[in-house]
Amino acid sequence: MLFRQTLLFLSRRKELEEFLKRNPMARQASSRYVAGDTRREALEVTRRLNEEGFRVTLDYLGEEVADEAQSRAATEEYAGALEEAASLGLNAGVSVKLSHLGVRIDKDLAIENLMAIAARAARVGRFVRVDMEGSDLTETTLEIIRRVHGVHDNVGAVIQSYLRRSSADIEELIREKIPVRLVKGAYLEPEDVAFQDTEEIDLYFMRLLESLLRDGFRPAIATHDEKLIEYAVDMAFIYSRDEQEYEFQMLYGIRRDLQKKLLEDGCRVRIYLPYGEDWYGYFMRRLAERPANLWFLLKNLKR
């Protein structure tokens, strides 16, 4: 746990970010989890994944923009990626972060930007998922999702099972028929806000998962934990959920064997596919989950 907390702390250190971005071995290591720097690279990976049977969610990497112009540029990239994916006949939606759309600058700016993405996505029949970030943004994020969903129903939420408030949040989202992706959570949070023990987080995940599979609208289960996947399949059977009524979502570059097995078993599987030059924070959160990759990186940094 201390090791993970250290890496999550380092994910916010700009001096380390600048060093790693200049290091070719760090960039090579990050390519395991990131499709590339450009939309073109991401859409080519999307095409290959679609051919294998996977759906895709594109994530244009970036968060905490400094000004309105950056938030507008991110908005255009998200919407443009959706439109280009549709024109190419690719099965892909997007996942956006409100801090990338300017929520820390002005909440109304983020609402305007998300509305624009959702409207353009609706015109090409695509879905927009709003990622959950640190707990200081949870309430604002849910408020914005509800507001935009009231106009465009092609917008969904993400709920993190390590946050103590998540049961109440899921109940409200179910009532409003807002699609939910359930994740464990990947940010550093205090004990009064989030469970710290892995077993507690898993048990809460199972409790929330049961609610979603019983009553949720198009639930998405985002985990690589085989125990939780087996539990989800069992709950789906108990609540008479067809395999096409829910889906598993998994990260690009992690457990490809498990991703393929789920496809072979008839499950819907969507790959979360990040791209863009701002890969450092995302990469560090993946290292926090898979320490073996950190040792590989450290061994090669001086080469």
C-alpha positions, 0 to 999 in steps of 0.5 A: 500500500505504501509503495502504491501511495508513493507512486501516486504521489509521484504522479503529480510531480512535474520535475519527474514528469519532465525527466521521464518524458525526455527519456526514451526508455520511459516512453517505450515502457509507456507504449504498453499502455498508451496507443500513441501520441496522435489520433491517427495512431489511436484509430489504427489501434482501434481498427485492430482491436475492432477486428479482434472483436473488441469495442473501444473507448478512446481517452485523449490524455490530459487533465488540469488544463491551465486556460480556456483555450486548452479546454476548447482544444481538448473538446475539439479533439474528443469530438473530432476523434468521435466523428473520425471514428464514425466516418471510418466505421469504427466501434469507439466512444470516448471517455473524458475528464472534466478537469481536461474540459476546464472544470477547475477554471469555470464549471460553466465552461466544462458544462459547455464543453461537455454539451458540445462533445455530447451533441456531436457524439449524438449526431454520429451515434456515439457514447460519451463517458465522463471519468471520475477523478479525485474526490474533490471533484466527485460531487461537481462531476456527478452534478454536471453529468446529470445536467448534460444527461438531461439534454443528451442521454448518450452520456454516462458516469464512472463510480469508484468502489473505494469511495465510501459515498459510492452506494448512495451515488449509484442508487441515484444514477440508477434512478435516473437511468444513467449508465455507470462504469464501476471501477476500484479507483486509482487516486490517493485519497484520505481514509475518511473519504475512501477505504484503504484496505484492498479486501474492503474495496473488493467487497464494496465493489461486489456490493455495488456490482450487484446493485448495477446488475440487478437494476442498472442501465447498461452497466459496465464492469471495469476490472482485471480481477478474475474473482470479481469477473466471476462474481459479475458473471454469476450475478448477471445469471442470477438477475437474468442479464443477457451477455449483451446487456452489460460489458466488461471494460479493461485497460489497453495493455493489461491482461490481454489473455483475460480479455480474449478469454472473455470474448471467447466466452461470449462476453462484451469486452471494451478496451479503454485506449488512451492516446496523446502526449500527456501520458505521464500521470496515466502511466504512473497510475498504471505502474502503481497497479503493476510494480513489476513494470517499475522495476523494468523501467528503473533497470533501463532508465540509464541506457 
